[in-house]
Amino acid sequence: MGDTAENGTAAQDGDGRRAGAGLGADREPAHGTAPGTDRERSRRLLRERRVAACRSAPRVLARLGFLDPLRERLALLDAAAGVYDLDEAADRYGDGVVEALEERVAGLLGTEAAAFFPTGTMAQQVALRCWAGRTGSPVVALHGLSHPEVHERNAFSLVGGLRPVRVTDEPRMPTAAEVRDFDEPFGALMLELPLRDAGFVLPTWEELTEVVDAAREREAVVHFDGARLWECAVHFGRPLEEIAALADSVYVSFYKSLGGFGGAALAGPATLVDEAKAWRHRYGGNVFQQFPTVLSALIGLERELPRLPEYVTHARVVAAALREGLAEAGVPWARVHPEVPHTHDFQVWLPYEADVLAEAAVRAAEETGTALFADRWDPKGPGLSLTEVYVRAAGLEWTADDVRAAAADFVRRLPGAGARKPA
């Protein structure tokens, strides 16, 4: 996906999402209530309690750096000397350390070139605008749950002059048949890997190649929204450069998986990247100096990228133990989705109102120092809610027994928990 509110603070971020809503912080705030109402004030206080509790909790599944105070965020740059020569001149309008990062990304993804952008929203608009000029078609086929459709305030059409069309709205990746049989022409197919709002889901490698082939049959280019592409290699069983090679262009983020301050890159053919840099300037993205963000990205590539397979593998342990723990605690129905996570993030669905689950999660973190559910809960129907679970370095300390115990403690805090336990 494009940039989300993980790089925001209190108001709205560059994608139109409200920042600070929770630890994941990149979904819309609570359920349509107007600011200033008693219910909204109550939810705002609950968000503040959740963030405070999870910051101070000794045990969490993920410590997301964007929640840290400024002093701790700046401390990330203490490692900068290990990734770049700090005696070099600072960057000016995209040279120096910015070019070094671009070369590193192109090397990792096996593309001819890459361009740094301040946001993924800008990177993808520019990429698809460039492709529209080359294909002669402004139509972009994408999923109805993809980031531009859900979180960017119609930027493709209002800013980029593009016309998005939805291949499907189903909570899964598009199929080759849907792409091949779509009832109107399109110049580009955009695939979000993983599809976050459907549960961080990915196709199989065979399904992905079939979808790409279907687009090629229609003489369309393929662009990967790979904000989280870094963590997809385990699921596909392929190196990053082989995954990226399927597409004509790829966007990647530096903060979702890598913990950087922000930023994104567009990778692809050198001619496309050169044109994208011209549009980057026109869009206001050719920032005078960007070295703090760029250095944080280089640190993330050095520190976090090699660890992502470990996080993905352990997320599968956490998900299985969580499913078992909720069942053993007597929850009448629960779903971990995907059942075997495709990345190190996944969804949990429970049959309770969102406010009830949020209060139970916060109290558990406050009273035990263990934060199992650190993100917000979203309502998905009467008495049905979901949250997202993220597994990072801190989560590696959790055993399956730890997860089951935390699940049992959480369920005990839900209304009627005793009556729901199995005999």
Disulfide bonds with the S-S distance in Angstrom:
none
